[in-house]
Amino acid sequence: MTGTVVIIILLTILVPVSIIMTGLLFSGILGNILQKDVDTENEGTELLELSKKDFLS
């Protein structure tokens, strides 16, 4: 009986939280990689200056 309760708790609390945290981690890594790629493509143009202006003000 206690094994069943433990499995139910794991399936309802631990698994969804771990899936959400994994997605959060991967989206953060992907965002950083894509941002660096876009910054290197637009280096020397006014687009890069405009995008950084939003974060600095």
Rosetta blueprint (number, residue, H / E / L):
1 M L
2 T H
3 G H
4 T H
5 V H
6 V H
7 I H
8 I H
9 I H
10 L H
11 L H
12 T H
13 I H
14 L H
15 V H
16 P H
17 V H
18 S H
19 I H
20 I H
21 M H
22 T H
23 G H
24 L H
25 L H
26 F H
27 S H
28 G H
29 I H
30 L H
31 G H
32 N H
33 I H
34 L H
35 Q H
36 K H
37 D H
38 V H
39 D H
40 T H
41 E H
42 N L
43 E L
44 G L
45 T L
46 E H
47 L H
48 L H
49 E H
50 L H
51 S H
52 K H
53 K H
54 D H
55 F H
56 L H
57 S L
